[in-house]
């Protein structure tokens, strides 16, 4: 029996990452924005400087061969949680993201840490981004900043419909880095909940930025999940072939930076070497 409302919701979801990124196993490069106005690291260098640095990284990533980009407020340390993200940082991120969208011909996404939710969606709508990374769509966790946080699916999905933005896809973390789960929420439970609440794809990460998840965890996620899976941290030239045996793509930040240091600019040669591994050893295997 066909149920119209259920069919409509399912029709919004990605069947595969190829629909969004044009390739079977996409690599998505991170644009880690310099500290935005209001963040402790911001020293008054202005929006033009932030935009220039972001565009330099965007062009280097695209030249290196990535299939998509995410614009993230990586250096707004220490992070706010959820809707507490201040307006000066949110609006600055939207301005930069719009410039990136205009400058490249690959899909651009938005992430706001920690767990921007509706804030992340608002920036995506304002900038013209095609997808968002949601750190905690379902479940409950404690962040490294000490806050107890919970999923944002109910408000996020309603706001997406209200804004006429159901074309914006949701890539959702499970067992998210920089946090620990509320007792009783294991990987299987978190995956089941996150799929139920309409995530387009799931993201598996390590413990902190730049740290890789255990390969067995990725394998287990593949066994449990019916959705596309992305590696969310710690992918390198050395491990990406193993990860892509089970995952459907990867989000890559630190590895692409000069000397592999997260706060450095993107090194286009490192991107090219990584993509060569993906294209030759993985996709053509």
Secondary structure, DSSP 8 states (H G I E B T S, - for coil): ---HHHHHHHHTS-SSTHHHHSSSSEEEEEEE----TTSTT--S--HHHHHHHHHHHHHHHHHHT-SEEEEE-TTS-S---GGGS-HHHHHHHHHHHHHHHHH-SSEEEEE-TTT-THHHHHHHHHHT-SEEEES-SSSEEEETTS-EEE--HHHHHHHHHHTT-TTSEEEEEES-TTEEE-TT--HHHHHHHHHHTT-SEEEE--SSTT----HHHHHHHHHH-SSEEEE-S---TTTHHHHTTT-SEEEE-GGGBGGG-TTS-B-HHHHHHHHHHIIIIITT-
